[in-house]
Amino acid sequence: MAQSSQGEKTGSRTAIGSPEIQRTQSAGALIVPGRRSTLPSGGFGRMDPIAMHARARRLSQPLAFAAVAAVIAVVLFASATPSALYGLYEARWHFSTPVLTLVYSTYAVGVLASLLLIGGLSDHAGRRPVLLGSLAVLLAAMGVFLVARSVAWLFAARALQGLATGAALGAGGAALLDLHPSGDTRHASLVNGVASASGIGAGALISGAIVEFLPDPRVLPFLLVAIFIVLLILAISILPEPVAYRRPATWRPQRPSVPLPTRGAFVLAALGVLASWSLAGLYLALGPQLTSVLMHSHGQFAGGLAVCLLSAPSAVAQLVGRNLSNRTLTSVGASLLALGMVLTAASLSVSSAIFFLSSAAIAGVGFGLAFMGALRHLSSAIPDGCRGEVMSAFYVVAYVAISVPAVAAGFAAPYLGLTDTFQIFAGVVVMLAVAVVVGGLRIESPEHSQSPHTVAGPNSTQEQSQSELTHSSICT
């Protein structure tokens, strides 16, 4: 009787033995109103047929985690897909390189607007609705690309794609932390980083190959992405919702907000993503053209190869270095990133394609390690109740880093030349990487003193509920 009275609903707490808890738990998720749900639970009592049917219509937690990782990969795959077609568009519609740069900047502005306007929406409305909405908008963007008849259509398609990408990355990054089967933020960060690098590299390489070797190059790349999106919509529609408490959503513009206890980790993560993603922006802007010049090729596949040789080593490096400490990942990764950029600049002086591509691979290894170290350091410090908001703030920094060099280099290259422009911006990336090395050496490896989050059992539910409510209050 004492246990029953202790578990009674008081304020925002709910009794462990209440019908509401038993009903939701038997459906595969322990949900306490007022806090994030904990997945999966062991379940109390017997499972009634209605609950069994509800559970059958939801993905298991490992499959849900994989589906969210696929969303991040496909969204970034889609972001790199149009790059291989810009040459075709430019020749067909006769617009200048600065106009092409404005098309890309439209995408970047769309991403930032989405992150700033609805970055924390998934903390209020839930991860699944935001992910479904972003995938629907991204599908519409692919439709606009498919029927594009002028450069104005490209502006519209890239704007829609930017809005969808920002919403998907913020909610997806938070959902990975929510849905990891054992609650391990280190592994969730690893999957996020590998999915991001793989998506960008595969998008650039596959779209380049389609444009060069297959018919209908203005149709097939976007049709492929559209098929991926439809499959993901089907998967996300049966995703278990990890956000149980729905607070009223706000649609007003909001400054990126980071809880006070997380700000130290966020500063270091911001430096890491500034260095790594500015490198990616520089390669996306100038890498394909430089590779084509150095390899004496006018095909789009060579341009995609340059981006792939940056992102593929990044993904492999994250897998190989997954057991390293955050301190080692961040400092060693940033050092290799700086070395790769110095070697890349030197390769342009001697006009060596092999030297250039090898240097890009070294920079890619540094990109992957530095990005994973920064993201993992941040992920372990984010309170549960504001994961969407903090991850959105993180991606605001990332997309400022990837867009500013790309847009600036696009405007500067016609006047300074490809080589001089790349070398100037490479120097900026090296300086950022050195700052990350210094910051990385100050990490005290807190992951050794913190065990990965674990799923609470029935005996600890009220204690965890109170803890998560406290975390949630930090975010508001």
C-alpha positions in Angstrom: 0.0 0.0 0.0 2.9 2.3 0.8 4.3 1.7 -2.7 1.0 2.6 -4.2 0.7 5.8 -2.3 4.3 6.7 -3.1 3.7 6.3 -6.8 0.5 8.5 -6.9 0.3 11.2 -9.4 1.6 14.4 -7.9 2.1 17.4 -10.1 4.0 16.2 -13.1 4.7 12.7 -11.7 2.6 9.7 -12.6 2.1 6.5 -10.6 4.2 3.6 -11.8 1.2 1.3 -11.4 -1.3 3.6 -13.1 -3.3 2.3 -16.1 -1.8 4.9 -18.3 1.8 3.8 -17.6 0.9 0.1 -17.9 -0.9 0.7 -21.2 1.9 2.7 -22.8 4.6 0.4 -21.4 3.0 -2.7 -22.8 3.0 -1.0 -26.2 6.8 -1.0 -26.1 7.6 2.4 -24.4 7.6 3.5 -20.8 6.2 7.0 -21.0 5.8 9.3 -18.0 3.9 12.5 -18.9 6.1 15.4 -18.4 9.4 13.8 -19.5 11.1 12.0 -22.4 10.1 8.4 -22.8 12.6 5.6 -22.1 12.8 2.9 -24.8 12.5 0.0 -24.5 11.0 -1.1 -21.2 10.6 -4.5 -19.7 6.8 -4.2 -19.4 4.5 -4.8 -16.6 1.8 -7.5 -16.5 0.3 -9.0 -19.6 0.1 -7.5 -23.0 -3.4 -7.0 -24.2 -4.3 -7.4 -27.9 -4.7 -3.7 -28.6 -1.2 -3.0 -27.2 0.3 -5.9 -29.1 -1.2 -4.4 -32.3 0.2 -1.0 -31.5 3.6 -2.4 -30.8 3.5 -4.4 -34.1 3.0 -1.1 -36.0 6.2 0.4 -34.5 9.8 -0.2 -35.4 12.0 -1.9 -32.8 14.4 0.4 -31.2 17.5 -0.8 -33.1 15.6 -0.4 -36.4 14.3 3.0 -35.3 17.9 4.1 -34.6 19.0 2.8 -38.0 16.1 4.6 -39.7 17.1 8.0 -38.2 20.7 7.5 -39.2 19.5 6.8 -42.7 17.5 10.1 -42.7 20.7 12.0 -41.9 22.7 10.2 -44.6 20.0 10.6 -47.3 19.4 14.3 -46.4 23.1 15.0 -46.9 23.3 12.7 -49.9 20.5 14.9 -51.4 22.4 18.1 -50.5 25.5 17.0 -52.6 23.5 15.7 -55.5 22.8 18.9 -57.4 26.5 19.9 -57.5 27.3 17.5 -60.3 24.5 19.0 -62.5 25.4 22.7 -62.1 27.7 22.5 -65.2 24.8 21.2 -67.3 22.4 23.9 -65.9 25.0 26.6 -66.6 25.5 25.5 -70.2 21.8 25.0 -70.8 20.5 28.3 -69.2 23.6 30.5 -69.7 24.0 31.9 -66.2 27.2 33.1 -64.6 29.3 31.6 -61.8 28.2 34.3 -59.3 24.6 33.2 -60.0 25.6 29.6 -59.3 27.1 30.7 -56.0 23.8 32.5 -55.2 21.9 29.3 -55.9 24.1 27.5 -53.3 23.8 30.3 -50.8 20.0 30.1 -51.1 20.3 26.5 -49.8 22.6 27.6 -47.0 20.2 30.4 -46.0 17.3 27.9 -46.0 19.2 25.5 -43.7 20.0 28.3 -41.3 16.5 29.8 -41.4 15.0 26.3 -40.6 17.4 25.8 -37.7 16.7 29.2 -36.2 13.0 29.1 -36.7 12.1 25.6 -35.8 15.4 24.2 -34.4 13.9 23.3 -31.0 10.5 22.2 -32.4 11.1 18.5 -32.0 11.7 19.0 -28.3 8.1 20.3 -28.1 6.2 18.5 -30.9 8.1 15.3 -31.0 10.9 13.9 -33.3 8.6 11.9 -35.6 6.4 14.7 -36.8 9.4 17.0 -37.5 11.2 14.2 -39.4 8.2 13.4 -41.4 7.6 17.0 -42.3 11.2 17.6 -43.3 11.2 14.5 -45.5 7.9 15.6 -47.2 9.4 19.1 -48.0 12.6 17.4 -49.2 10.5 15.2 -51.6 8.8 18.3 -52.9 12.3 19.9 -53.5 13.3 16.8 -55.6 10.1 17.3 -57.6 11.0 20.9 -58.4 14.5 19.8 -59.5 12.9 17.2 -61.8 10.7 19.7 -63.6 13.1 22.6 -63.5 12.9 24.8 -66.6 15.1 27.8 -65.7 17.5 29.0 -63.0 14.5 30.4 -61.0 13.4 26.8 -60.4 16.9 26.0 -59.0 16.5 28.8 -56.5 13.1 27.5 -55.4 14.3 23.9 -55.2 17.4 24.8 -53.2 15.4 26.9 -50.8 13.0 24.1 -50.1 15.9 21.7 -49.7 17.6 24.0 -47.2 14.5 24.3 -45.1 14.1 20.5 -45.1 17.7 19.8 -44.3 17.9 22.1 -41.3 14.8 20.6 -39.7 15.9 17.0 -40.4 19.4 17.4 -39.1 18.3 19.1 -35.8 15.6 16.5 -35.1 17.6 13.6 -36.4 20.7 14.4 -34.3 18.5 14.5 -31.2 16.6 11.4 -32.1 19.8 9.4 -32.5 20.7 10.3 -28.9 17.1 9.4 -27.8 16.8 6.1 -29.6 20.2 4.5 -29.1 19.4 1.0 -27.8 21.7 1.3 -24.8 21.6 5.1 -24.5 25.4 5.4 -25.4 26.0 8.9 -26.6 29.5 8.0 -27.8 28.1 5.5 -30.2 25.3 7.7 -31.3 27.8 10.5 -32.1 29.8 8.0 -34.1 26.8 7.0 -36.2 25.9 10.6 -36.7 29.4 11.5 -38.0 29.7 8.4 -40.2 26.2 8.9 -41.7 27.0 12.6 -42.4 30.4 12.0 -44.1 29.1 9.0 -46.1 26.0 10.8 -47.3 28.0 13.8 -48.6 30.6 11.6 -50.3 28.2 9.2 -51.8 25.9 12.0 -53.1 28.7 13.7 -54.9 30.2 10.5 -56.3 27.0 8.8 -57.4 25.4 11.9 -58.9 28.7 12.6 -60.8 28.8 9.1 -62.1 25.1 9.3 -63.2 25.7 12.6 -65.0 28.8 11.3 -66.9 27.8 7.7 -67.7 24.0 7.4 -67.7 21.2 8.9 -69.8 18.8 11.6 -68.5 21.3 13.2 -66.1 18.8 15.9 -65.1 16.3 13.3 -64.0 17.9 10.1 -62.7 19.9 11.6 -59.7 16.8 13.3 -58.2 14.6 10.3 -59.0 17.0 8.1 -57.0 16.9 10.5 -54.1 13.1 10.6 -54.3 12.9 6.8 -54.0 15.1 6.9 -50.9 12.9 9.6 -49.3 9.7 7.7 -49.9 11.2 4.6 -48.3 12.3 6.7 -45.3 8.8 8.3 -45.0 7.4 4.8 -44.7 9.9 3.9 -42.0 9.7 7.1 -40.0 5.9 6.9 -40.0 6.2 3.9 -37.7 9.0 5.3 -35.6 8.5 5.0 -31.8 8.2 8.6 -30.5 10.8 9.3 -27.8 9.3 12.6 -26.8 6.3 12.0 -24.6 5.6 15.4 -23.1 4.4 17.8 -25.8 4.8 21.4 -24.8 3.2 24.2 -26.9 5.4 24.8 -30.0 6.7 28.3 -30.7 7.1 29.5 -34.3 8.8 32.8 -33.6 12.5 33.3 -34.6 14.8 32.1 -31.8 18.4 32.7 -31.0 20.3 29.4 -30.8 20.1 28.5 -27.1 22.6 26.3 -25.2 22.0 25.5 -21.5 24.6 27.0 -19.2 26.1 23.7 -18.0 26.6 22.7 -21.7 28.3 25.9 -22.9 31.9 24.9 -22.2 31.5 21.7 -24.2 29.6 23.6 -26.9 32.4 26.1 -27.4 34.9 23.4 -28.1 32.4 21.5 -30.3 31.8 24.7 -32.2 35.5 25.2 -32.9 35.8 21.6 -34.1 32.9 21.9 -36.5 34.1 25.3 -37.7 37.4 23.8 -38.8 36.1 20.6 -40.2 33.0 21.8 -42.0 34.7 24.9 -43.4 37.1 22.4 -45.0 34.2 20.6 -46.4 32.7 23.8 -47.7 36.0 24.7 -49.4 36.2 21.3 -51.2 32.5 21.4 -52.2 33.1 24.9 -53.7 36.4 24.4 -55.5 37.5 20.8 -55.2 35.6 19.5 -58.2 36.9 22.3 -60.5 40.5 21.9 -59.2 40.4 18.1 -59.7 39.1 18.5 -63.2 41.9 20.9 -64.1 44.6 18.8 -62.5 43.3 15.6 -64.1 42.7 17.3 -67.4 39.1 16.1 -67.4 35.9 17.8 -68.0 33.7 15.0 -66.7 31.6 15.3 -63.6 32.9 12.1 -62.1 36.3 13.5 -61.4 34.7 16.4 -59.4 32.7 13.9 -57.4 35.9 11.9 -56.8 37.5 14.8 -55.0 34.6 15.2 -52.5 34.5 11.4 -52.0 38.2 11.3 -51.3 37.6 13.8 -48.5 34.5 12.2 -47.0 35.3 8.5 -47.4 38.5 8.6 -45.3 36.5 10.7 -42.8 33.9 7.9 -42.3 36.6 5.2 -42.1 38.7 7.3 -39.6 35.7 7.6 -37.3 35.1 3.9 -37.3 38.7 3.1 -36.7 39.1 5.8 -34.0 35.9 5.2 -32.2 37.6 4.0 -29.0 39.9 6.9 -28.7 39.3 9.6 -26.1 37.6 12.8 -27.0 40.9 14.6 -26.2 42.8 12.5 -28.7 40.2 12.6 -31.4 39.9 16.4 -31.3 43.6 17.3 -31.1 45.0 14.6 -33.4 42.1 15.1 -35.9 42.6 18.9 -36.0 46.4 18.4 -36.5 45.9 16.0 -39.4 43.3 18.4 -40.9 45.8 21.3 -40.7 48.6 19.0 -42.2 46.2 17.9 -45.0 45.4 21.5 -45.9 49.1 22.6 -46.0 49.9 19.6 -48.3 46.9 20.3 -50.5 48.0 23.9 -51.0 51.5 22.7 -51.8 50.1 20.2 -54.3 48.5 23.1 -56.2 51.8 24.8 -56.5 53.3 21.8 -58.3 50.1 21.0 -60.2 50.0 17.3 -59.2 46.7 15.5 -59.2 47.9 12.5 -57.2 49.5 14.8 -54.6 46.2 16.8 -54.4 44.0 13.8 -54.0 46.3 12.2 -51.4 46.4 15.4 -49.4 42.6 15.5 -49.6 42.5 12.0 -48.1 44.8 13.1 -45.2 42.6 16.2 -44.6 39.5 13.9 -44.7 41.0 11.7 -41.9 41.5 14.8 -39.8 38.0 16.1 -40.7 36.4 12.8 -39.4 38.3 12.6 -36.2 38.0 16.2 -35.3 34.3 16.3 -36.1 33.6 13.1 -34.1 35.6 14.3 -31.1 33.8 17.6 -31.0 30.3 16.0 -31.5 30.9 13.3 -28.9 32.2 15.8 -26.4 29.0 17.9 -26.8 26.6 14.9 -26.9 27.7 13.7 -23.5 26.9 17.1 -22.0 23.4 17.8 -23.4 20.4 17.5 -21.0 17.7 15.1 -22.3 15.0 17.8 -22.5 16.7 20.1 -25.0 18.6 17.8 -27.3 16.8 19.1 -30.4 17.6 22.7 -29.5 21.3 22.1 -28.7 21.8 20.0 -31.8 20.2 22.7 -33.9 22.5 25.3 -32.5 25.4 22.9 -33.3 24.3 22.6 -36.9 23.8 26.4 -37.1 27.6 26.7 -36.5 28.2 23.8 -39.0 26.3 25.4 -41.8 27.8 28.8 -41.2 31.2 27.1 -41.5 30.3 25.2 -44.6 28.5 28.0 -46.4 30.6 31.1 -45.8 33.8 29.6 -47.4 31.8 28.1 -50.3 30.0 31.4 -51.1 33.0 33.6 -50.6 35.3 31.3 -52.6 32.7 31.2 -55.4 32.7 35.0 -55.7 36.5 35.3 -55.3 37.6 32.6 -57.7 36.7 34.4 -61.0 39.0 37.3 -59.9 41.8 35.6 -58.0 41.8 32.3 -59.8 41.1 28.8 -58.4 44.6 28.1 -57.0 45.1 31.4 -55.2 41.5 31.3 -53.8 41.9 27.8 -52.5 45.3 28.6 -50.9 44.0 31.7 -49.2 41.0 29.9 -47.7 43.2 26.9 -46.8 45.2 29.2 -44.6 42.1 30.2 -42.7 41.1 26.6 -42.2 44.6 25.8 -40.9 44.3 28.6 -38.3 41.0 27.3 -37.1 42.4 23.8 -36.9 45.3 25.1 -34.7 42.7 26.6 -32.3 40.9 23.3 -32.2 44.2 21.5 -31.3 44.7 23.9 -28.4 41.1 23.5 -27.2 41.3 19.7 -27.6 44.3 19.4 -25.4 42.3 21.0 -22.6 39.6 18.3 -22.6 39.8 16.3 -19.4 38.3 13.2 -21.0 35.1 13.3 -19.0 33.8 10.2 -20.8 36.1 8.1 -18.6 34.2 9.3 -15.5 30.8 8.9 -17.0 29.2 5.7 -18.0 26.8 5.6 -21.0 23.2 6.4 -20.2 21.2 3.3 -19.4 17.6 2.6 -19.6 15.9 2.9 -16.2 14.1 -0.1 -14.8 10.9 0.0 -12.9 12.5 0.6 -9.5 14.3 3.8 -10.7 11.6 5.3 -12.8 10.5 8.0 -10.4 14.1 9.0 -9.7 14.9 9.2 -13.4 11.7 11.1 -14.1 12.6 13.8 -11.5 16.1 14.0 -13.0 14.8 14.5 -16.5 12.4 17.1 -15.4 15.3 18.9 -13.8 17.2 18.7 -17.0 14.2 19.9 -19.0 13.9 22.9 -16.7 17.5 23.8 -17.6 16.6 24.1 -21.2 13.6 26.5 -20.8 
